Amino acid sequence: MTQDYQNNNDTDLEENFADIFEESFIENHDLDPGQIIEAEIVKISDEWIFLNIGRKSEGHLEAKELTDENGNLKVKEGDVIKAFFMSSKDGEMLFTTRISGNDAGIAVLKRAFENKIPIEGFVEKEIKGGYQIKIGDLRAFCPFSQMGLSRNDNPKTNIGQHLSFIITEFNEKDRNIILSNRAILEEENKAQLEILKESLQEGMKVNGVVKSILDFGAFVDIGGVQALLPISEISRSRVNDINKYLELGQEIDAAILKLDWDRERITISMKEIQPDPWEYAERKYLEGSCHTGEIARLTNFGAFVTLESGLDGLIHISDLGRNSRIKHPRDVVSLGQSIEVKINSVDIRKKRISLIPVEDLQEEDNYQQFMDKNDNSYKALGSLGDLLKEKLDKKS
């Protein structure tokens, strides 16, 4: 029993010694400025985020570094983050997720370049091929292709902003510094996608803010990542000018159309959450009923008329200009023209509605009425002639 006690005691001493040795090693192991670590967030205050860095004292970084544009924290206690060691003073170890441009001399920039530390810069002005960025007292260059996640049709919107960059090229002698804002956003986007993988599903409704507008669609921020809203998914009506439907900063609701995690793409649709007029078209647009629509599109074979958002009918070219042969619908109607039509037929399965212009029908009815009226007059004249002839015959 004494022997067992001695063995247990020796084991405890060995474990304690190992712990002490490891702790001593960690405590005395110096971090180099710019060195990156992974650390767990153990506490969050109004101004500081405290990190467990494997030492008796905790590391800390400014909370504002991990807040979004609205001032909301993007992390919580227990999260593990990557941070760069900056300096140590009075036992307090300061970390950062990016270097402030105000503190950036040429030596700091060199360290940031070597360790891929994000650095903050001020977009001063647009120059040939990109932007001039001010970092402390130095000037750097960011190409158009490296600003933002997608092409911006209005580059001037970036001027005057404080943004984060990665230094992609650094020549200390010539002080030639090339930056990329896109690399920062792609890394953030990738991290956010990992979080969203657990919550997003195809078909679910999301809320977002329009960040950029292009000819083929718009990029919308949904929870920190950008999703593509194709122009064909904006409305059930045909969209020719996207700017009539969307503007920068606009808040929208949409449904997730497709999640492609391999290509890191999210496609959303506003159209998907809008009512489908074809669901009630057969009840609302009865054959023979008349409605007012707008000429939306002209083709060689006819004119498409919008009866309501997302529901168009077709007037075939043979039903346009009944009294004359036309070569193209534009000869008798024009885009945007209001027109009264009659429902000729409805095919819900094929989502087709055949229309006839009411004006042409009225002209046809008026012509028929005129013909009927004249037929009666001719008949009356014929009867009178027969009567006169009969009287003359009798007189003879």
C-alpha angles and dihedrals in degrees: 000000000000089000091052091050090050091050093050091047092051090050092051091049091050092050092047091048091050091051092048092047092049092046091048090049093051093045093052096040107102122217117224118232108263093025113141123225138176112231139171120241106239101172140009125202130175093272107017142050114208121213134202102230097168095264136104090255122054128238118236139199133181113276092219089070090069101044127102127236090278093054095254119140114249094200139051138203111288095033117126115225139177116243137172122234112239110171146323125231128171090347093306114122116208121207133182140192090210139011119248114239091225091064096044117113124166092271092051091049091051090053090047090052094049094047098035091239114170113245130198120235140174118237101228105175148331116267134172109309097357146341138317109232124199116215110178105305093336133090125222136177130237117188118226089245091059097051113094130341095280139025114284116215090200108047092178091073089076095055114107095023129126106225139169122248142180117224106237098174129026128180109177094189097052093027088230106162124179119192138195125203091173092065090057093049093046091053092048090046091051092051092048091048090058089056094045093050087077096052110029123087133175111264097025120127119247137182121224148163124240108244103172137006124212135172092261098043144300138283113232127194110230112178096330100318129087121241127192119243105193116215089241090060098053099084141358085239120078109270114212098161113038092192090067089064105033140036134182113277093019115145114226141178119225144156125244106252100179138003115203105178093172091061092031092236131141120191120196135186133209090184092061093067095044119097114266107233091201089071090072101020094105091055097041101040103049119183109267095022120125127229140169119241143160128250103248104169139010124209135170091262100045151307126292115219123200109223092177138338108308096006122095131171129199130236105199115227089243088063093051119086095006093185095052138035111249130195097208135010090244087072090073108016137034137208114276093019116143112233137178114227140180122225107245098176141341125213108186094179093057092031093234132141122189116210138192124199110250091213092062090047091052091050089050092048091048090050092049091048090050092050092048090049093050092046088059091048091052090048090050091049090048093053092049092051091050090051093051091047090051092052092048091051091052092048090052 
